[in-house]
Amino acid sequence: MGLFTGIDASASGLTAERLRMDVISNNIANANTTRTDRGGAYHRKFVVFEPRTREPKSFEQNLMRAIGMTKQAGEGVRAVSIMEDNTQGPLVYDPGHPDANADGYVEKPNVNIVQEMVDMITAQRAYEANSTAINAAKAMASKALEIGK
């Protein structure tokens, strides 16, 4: 794994965590939304990630096999989709509410603020970790350039 491959993998993590923070922020902003464009209460959203992979070239495969490296280092992460949690939110009895059903119940969003805050903190920490990895790679490259002086 080269220097720039490591920076690229961390950069993909930065992008992924930024998207995750955007989705979490949207969930928190809509925690009290009982009517959406599609009708019904807001349903929380979440991001689905998968590892980025690339097909190694045949020369690269042979070289890696020759030096005993059979496993490749990670190539980063990418967002596959933004999914919606379709579980029903809590029903609250409020017959005067404009979105109440025939029985007087209003479906509230299925957003749990505490869970969203925990997710936001983990996304922030992951972002910071990727940023630190990029800074460490930059510092290593800088020190490597100083060797020839």
C-alpha positions in Angstrom: 0.0 0.0 0.0 1.5 3.3 -1.1 1.4 6.7 0.5 -1.2 8.0 -1.9 -3.3 4.9 -1.6 -3.5 5.5 2.2 -4.5 9.1 1.7 -7.1 8.1 -0.9 -8.6 5.6 1.4 -8.8 8.1 4.3 -10.2 10.7 1.9 -13.0 8.3 1.0 -13.7 7.9 4.7 -13.9 11.7 5.1 -16.5 11.9 2.3 -18.5 9.0 3.7 -18.6 10.4 7.2 -19.6 13.8 5.9 -22.5 12.2 4.1 -23.5 10.3 7.2 -23.4 13.5 9.2 -25.7 15.2 6.7 -28.2 12.4 6.9 -28.1 12.4 10.7 -28.6 16.1 10.7 -31.6 15.7 8.5 -33.1 13.1 10.8 -32.7 15.4 13.8 -34.2 18.4 11.9 -37.3 16.3 11.1 -37.7 14.7 14.5 -41.1 16.4 14.8 -42.3 16.3 11.2 -45.7 14.5 11.1 -46.4 15.3 7.4 -44.1 14.8 4.4 -44.6 15.2 0.7 -45.4 11.5 0.4 -47.8 11.7 3.2 -47.4 10.4 6.8 -44.7 11.0 9.3 -41.1 11.4 8.6 -39.1 8.1 8.7 -35.4 8.2 9.7 -32.8 7.6 7.0 -29.4 5.9 7.2 -26.5 5.5 4.9 -25.3 2.1 3.7 -21.6 1.7 3.0 -19.4 -0.9 1.3 -15.7 -1.3 0.8 -14.2 0.1 -2.3 -12.3 -2.5 -4.3 -10.3 -2.5 -7.4 -9.2 -5.3 -9.6 -5.4 -5.7 -9.3 -3.6 -6.0 -12.7 -2.1 -9.4 -13.5 1.5 -8.1 -13.1 0.6 -6.6 -9.7 -1.0 -10.0 -8.6 2.1 -11.9 -9.7 4.4 -9.4 -7.9 2.4 -9.5 -4.7 2.4 -13.3 -4.8 6.1 -13.4 -5.4 6.9 -11.3 -2.3 4.4 -13.2 -0.2 1.7 -10.6 0.1 -1.6 -12.4 -0.7 -4.0 -9.9 0.9 -4.5 -6.4 -0.3 -4.9 -3.4 2.0 -8.2 -1.6 2.1 -9.1 0.7 -0.7 -11.5 2.9 1.3 -15.3 3.1 1.5 -18.1 4.3 -0.6 -21.8 5.0 0.0 -24.1 2.6 -1.7 -27.4 4.1 -0.9 -29.4 6.1 1.6 -32.1 3.8 3.0 -35.3 4.7 4.9 -36.3 2.9 8.2 -39.9 2.0 7.5 -40.8 1.0 11.1 -43.8 2.8 12.4 -43.2 5.7 14.8 -45.0 6.0 18.1 -48.7 6.8 18.0 -49.8 9.7 20.2 -53.4 10.5 21.0 -54.2 14.0 19.8 -57.6 14.3 18.1 -57.1 18.1 17.5 -54.0 17.6 15.4 -54.4 18.2 11.7 -52.6 14.9 10.9 -54.7 12.7 13.3 -56.3 9.6 11.9 -60.0 8.7 12.3 -59.3 7.4 15.8 -57.5 10.6 16.9 -54.0 9.2 16.8 -51.0 10.9 15.2 -48.0 9.0 14.0 -44.8 10.7 15.2 -41.5 10.2 13.4 -39.5 7.1 14.3 -36.4 9.3 15.0 -34.8 8.6 18.4 -32.8 11.8 19.3 -30.5 10.0 21.7 -29.6 7.3 19.0 -29.1 10.1 16.4 -26.7 12.0 18.8 -24.7 8.8 19.4 -24.5 8.2 15.7 -23.4 11.8 15.2 -20.6 11.5 17.7 -19.3 8.2 16.1 -19.4 9.9 12.7 -17.5 12.9 14.1 -14.9 10.6 15.7 -14.5 8.6 12.5 -14.0 11.8 10.5 -11.4 13.0 13.0 -9.6 9.6 12.7 -9.4 9.8 9.0 -8.2 13.4 9.1 -5.5 12.3 11.6 -4.4 9.5 9.2 -4.1 11.9 6.3 -2.0 14.3 8.4 0.2 11.4 9.5 0.8 10.4 5.9 1.6 13.9 5.0 4.1 14.2 7.8 5.7 10.8 6.8 6.1 12.1 3.2 7.6 15.3 4.4 10.2 13.4 6.6 11.0 11.1 3.7 11.7 14.1 1.5 14.1 15.4 4.1 16.2 12.2 4.0 17.9 13.3 0.8 19.1 16.6 2.2 
